[in-house]
Amino acid sequence: MIGALSISPLPSGVLVARYVRGGEVRTGSFA
């Protein structure tokens, strides 16, 4: 995968994964 992967835990206990690829940013929430 080309880009940077950053996973940050939120106080609510939800993990937010941010995918940065080719200048495109995708945010996904996983319970």
C-alpha positions as CSV (number, residue, x, y, z in Angstrom):
1,M,0.0,0.0,0.0
2,I,1.3,3.4,-1.0
3,G,0.8,6.1,1.7
4,A,0.7,6.5,5.4
5,L,-1.5,4.6,7.8
6,S,-2.3,6.1,11.2
7,I,-4.6,4.6,13.8
8,S,-5.7,6.8,16.7
9,P,-7.9,5.5,19.6
10,L,-10.7,7.9,20.6
11,P,-11.9,8.5,24.2
12,S,-15.2,6.8,23.2
13,G,-13.2,3.6,22.5
14,V,-13.6,3.9,18.7
15,L,-10.6,3.4,16.5
16,V,-10.3,5.8,13.6
17,A,-8.1,4.7,10.8
18,R,-6.9,7.4,8.4
19,Y,-5.5,6.3,5.0
20,V,-3.5,8.8,3.1
21,R,-2.9,7.7,-0.5
22,G,-2.1,9.8,-3.4
23,G,-3.3,12.9,-1.6
24,E,-6.6,11.1,-0.9
25,V,-7.6,10.9,2.8
26,R,-10.1,8.2,3.9
27,T,-11.5,8.1,7.4
28,G,-13.1,4.9,8.7
29,S,-14.6,4.1,12.1
30,F,-14.3,0.6,13.6
31,A,-16.2,-0.4,16.8
